[in-house]
């Protein structure tokens, strides 16, 4: 099952040494993450397509990763959400998490209204965030609440520690089917 595989491969990917540079510089790594994730899913036996197109309400969109499984296709939209939370050893740059969360919400909207044989997911690491769970929960609470208001179900979230004070949180949401009452 796709979500089970994702719970296994994501922490491995987010623990890779290559991420030290973008984390220190608060730089996005979405393209690298997409390739690493697609390769891991393919190695696990999934049929993977990058940048697959799909239509919702007569609008054309492109999923970062499409995964075919059991007569259904899952579309995964990825975002890497960098923050402006301050940590020693991480460059102080203005990276407004609020704008990045808005990007996640836009991806959720692109996945609403998929046919029943298609499943929409949004997957995003948030970095850097506190290694202390209570502080991290406080840092992310209002931002994640915005996402929870968007007809999604949190499938899993976790944390990969990168240094003693900070690391990467990651979240996978499934987008619920949203029916247009004008169509029914």
N, C-alpha and C positions, 0 to 999 in steps of 0.2 A: 504494500500500500504506500502511496506517495507520501502522505504525512508522516508515516513511521520512518521512511527513509530520510526525509528532511530533518527529523529530530536527531538522526544519527550523523548526517554529513555536515550540517551547518556548524556545529561547534568545532569540528575538525578544520573546516575552511577558515573560520574566524580566529583560529589559534595560530595560523601560519605566520611565520616570521616576516613574510613580505608585507604584512599590514603595519609593521612598526612605523614605516615612513608616513603613510597617509594618516595614521592616527596622530602621530606627533605633530603633523602639519594641519590637522583637521581637514584633510582633503578627501573628496569623495572617491570611491573605488568601485562604483557600480558595474562598469564594464568588466573589470577583473573578476568581481564576484559572480557575475552572470556566467562567465566562461568556466570558472571553477565549479559552480553549482551544476551547470549543464553537463560537464564532464563527469562529475560524481554521480549524477542521476543516470547517465548513459552507462557508466561502469556497473551500476546496480541493476542494469537490465531494462531500463525504461527507454521508450522511443522519444527522443527529445528533438524539438525544432526551435531554433532561435528566431526571434522577430516574426512570429507567425501572425498573419492578419486574421481578424474576426470582425463581424458586424454586430452592432447593437443599435436599434432604432435608426436603421439606415445610415449609420455613421461607421466609417472604417477605423479600426484601431489596430495596434500591434502589441502583442504580448511579448514581454522580454523572453520568456521561456514557455513553450507549450509542451505538455507531456501527455502522450496517448496511453490510456490504461483502461482495460475492461470496457471497451465500446464507448468510452467517454474521453473527452479531452479536457485537461486542466490548463488554464492560462494563469501564469504566475507573473505578476507585476512586481518589479524590484525597485526599491529606493534605498540609498544609503543616506541616513539622516545624521549629519554632523551637528554638534551642539556648540554652544558658547560657554559651557560649564568649565570653570578654571581648575587646572591641575598642574602640579609641578612637573616639568619635563614636556609639557604640551604647549605649543605656541599659542599665545593669546591672539586669536583672530575673531572677528565678528562673524559668527555663523548662527544666524537666528533659527533656532529649532522650530519656532512657530511657522516660518515659511516652508520649512522642510516637511512638517506635518501636513500643511496644506497640499503639498505635492502628493503625499500618500493618499489623502482624501480625494484628490482629482483622479488618481488611479482607481480607487474604489468606484467612483462614479462611472468610469469607463467600463467596468465589469458588471454593473447592475443591468439586469434584463437579459442575461445570457439564456439561451435555450436550455432545457432540462438535461441535455446530454453534455453540457459544458459546465465546468466548475471554475469559478474565479477565486484567485488567492492574491493577497498582497503580503509580501515578505520584506521586512526591513530591519537591518541592524541600526542601532542608535549609538553614537560614539562621540567623544568619550563620556561615560557616565560613571558615577561613583561605584566603587567596589563594595560599599556598605549598603546593604539592601534597604534599610529604612531611609537613608539619604537618597538613594536611587529612586525609590518609590515616590518620595516627595518631589524630586526633580522632574519626574515624568508624569505624575498624576493628571494634571490638567491637560497635557498634550494627548495622552492616551484616551482621556475621556472624550475628546473631540472625535477620535476615531470610533469609539464605542457607540457614538450617536449615529453612525452611518449604516445601520443594518448589516453588521458583520458579526461573526463569531470568532472569538480568540481560540485558536486551536492549541497553540503553545507559545510560551515565552521563556527565555532563559538568559543567562549571563555568562560571558567568557571573560575571565580576569586576564588582563594584559600586564598590569603593574600592580603594586600593592594598593594603590589608591584608586585605580580606575580600570575600566575595561569596556566591553561592548555588550549592550543588551540587544536581544533580537526577538522579533515578534512575527508570528504567522497568523493571519486572519483569513477566514473564508467569507466571501461575500455572499450574503443571502440573496436568493432570487427576489426580485422586486417586480411585481406585476403592475402594469399601467392599467388603472381602472377604465380608461377610455377604450382599451382594446377588448376587454372581456364583455 
